[in-house]
Amino acid sequence: MKPVLLIDFGSTYTKVTAVDVENEALLGTASSYTTVQTDIGEGLENALHILEQKTGTLEFAERYACSSAAGGLRMITSGLVPELTAEAAKQASLGAGAKVIQVYSYELTKKDVTEIINAHPDMILLVGGTDGGNRECILTNAKKLSQAEPICPVVIAGNRNCADECEELLAGWETHVCENVMPRFNELNIEPAQNEIRQIFLNRIIQAKGLSKAAELISGILMPTPAAMMAAMQLLAEGSKTEAGIGELIAVDLGGATTDVYSIADGMPTQSNTIVKGLAEPYAKRTVEGDIGMRYSIWGIVDAAGIERISQLSGIEPEHAKEMIRFLSENTETLPKDDEWERLDFALASMAVETAVARHAGTIEQVYTPMGLAYSQVGKDLTPVRRVVVTGGAIIHTKRTGEIASHSLQDPDQLGSLRPVDAKFLVDRKYILASMGLLGQHYPDIALRIMKKELVEAYE
């Protein structure tokens, strides 16, 4: 037996997973409150103590960790056109596992710079202009930032013809220059920026978050937790060099404050006579719905779905449902305690999944041209996707997982939304996905086979 420990320092819970890589077996999982305010190692030790009660004493050969503690990797991006370079910067940041707290377009104002400084981001991504294109915007923004006191690293990933000038302007800041996120019009090139962001996270951010206190307990913090989740989804979909994946998929991670959606799919049009509008979509895409969550962002679900829909799904009168929702928003640690509360959580989770996946997926509409009827598509066409992976407390700790997950599918009343038409639902009952993303960095075949074994099918 060769035990490996995988750790996820979450904002609320520190989760640990023990895997025997020799026998390709999951040995056990456990969690405890994250103690980031004191010594993060305390929460880890508490979780390990709980794990030991399940698995017995283990001598771990290797220990790896990811983290979203203390707010995770908080980033601000600044680009030129909102729909183009600014969106490319956002996609690069989200794909790297960051929490994007603000996106700026065009030239920064003095007020914008003040907001950036006061937001205390962990990193700034500065982009703008295709290679050989617009120079003024990114140079102006670099100059304005240079007049403020340096607060964090700046990744410069814009027009290559003025990247060196931006670096010179920001001489007082820690700067990192990498390839343009949009070297040519409508062409995404986000992987170099993502790699740079992750490297900075490794080298610097874990020190600022106090995670270095746990350094002697682990072999290394490899990535932000959402990046580990993305790595797991890509491995599961695409497979490894020697093990086949399960094909294109969508994953939904429903949390108390946010809902993350991942898609590993090309998203190209499936209908003939379709014109794709807007920025090209990344094959591996992540979106974060910061206003959709089961407790801290519970009112965002109500705003998106409407209290009448929640009442209909739960069988609870609208006014009474509002009272219950108000209680949950003020008592965020509350778990369902009887049938009525379970029905409310079911309705909220269903609407959170429906809203988040609808926002992530593309849309299509009919347009009339001189050549006749055509279609205009914005975003990814996910209608052919046949696998939906779901995780998150409200989804995995219920018997109605399949019913909740089914709200990720296309609604006959909303045919303009390019969500999957039909799919198999796979549930992460043991909360192992981020851990498998970590394990996959060293043992991809084993991580893939464990996911195939541990992700169980949920039925409507």
Disulfide bonds with the S-S distance in Angstrom:
none
